[in-house]
Amino acid sequence: MLGGQSAKLVIYLNTKFGKSQIARHESGVSGQTHINKQEIESFLVPTPPINFQNSVEAEYKKVVTDYYKTMIFTDELAKKFKIIVESLENNISKNQNVD
């Protein structure tokens, strides 16, 4: 299971802000994205307040734990993950000028 910074990055990269940065750097064909380590390291990743980060990470870990119990990414888990991502998007939008 991903923890700490890895989990936060996965969640961020699934937000509209993270996807936007990925789109600017992606290359490849066949619908596959190829981004190298240096490009990922250049991404601007906002840092919300620590209590918010911890809350989002805890919710993410619950979703991942539930997934590992069944090894099936159910609609319910997808909805929970979407809520986590939207929560982060809302926090970023509220606290920073980001498109």
N, C-alpha and C positions, 0 to 999 in steps of 0.2 A: 504494500500500500504506500502511496505517496504521502510524504509528510512535510511539514514545515514549508520551506521556500518552494519546493516542487509542487505541492498542492496549490499554493497561492498562484503560481505561474499558470498551472493548468486551468484554474478557474478564470484568471484574468484573460488568458488567450481565448477563452470561449465567450467573452463579452464582445459587444460590437466594437469596442475600442481595440481590443486585442486582435480581433479578426481584421480590422482595418489595417493594423500594422503588418500582419501576415500578408495581406493582399498586396501591399506595397513592395514586399520583398520576394514574393513567390516567383518561382520559375519552374518550368517543367511542362509536360504534356500529359494527356490521358487523365486529366482531373487530379493528378497527384501533385502535392506541394513539396518543393524541395527548398529548404532553408538551412543555411549552414549555421554553425555555432556562433560565429562572429556577428551574423545578422541578428540572431536572437539576443545576443548580449547588447546590441545597440538599441533594442526596444525600450521605449520609455514606459515604465510600469509605475503607476501612482502608488503611493503608500497611504492607505486609509488609516484612521486611528487604530491603535493596537487592539482595543477591545472589539472593534468591528471586525478586524482581521481574524481574531481568535474565534469569534462567533461564526463567521463564514467558514473558516477551516473546520470547526466542529461539525457544522451541518454537512459539509462535503465528506468528512470522514464517515458520518452516518450513512450517507448514500453509498459510498464505496464499500463499507462493511456489509450493508444489505445486499449489494451486488455480489460480493464474494460468497455470501451464504447460498445463493442460487445459481450464480454464474449466468444469470439472465438479466439483461438491462430492460426491465419492464417499463410500461408506460408510466407507472407510479414513480419509479426512480427517475425517469426522464423528466417528469414534472417537477420533482424535488430539485433536480440539478438545475433546471431552468429557473426556478425561484431563486436559487443561490446566485446564479449568474446575473439575473435581473436586479437582485439586491445590490450586488457590487456595482453594476452599471449605474443604478440610481445614486449610490454613494459617490461615485466618481463624478457624475454629472452635477450633483449638488455642491461638491467641494472644489471643483476645478473647471476651468474653461477648456473642455475637450469636445471634439467633434466625433 
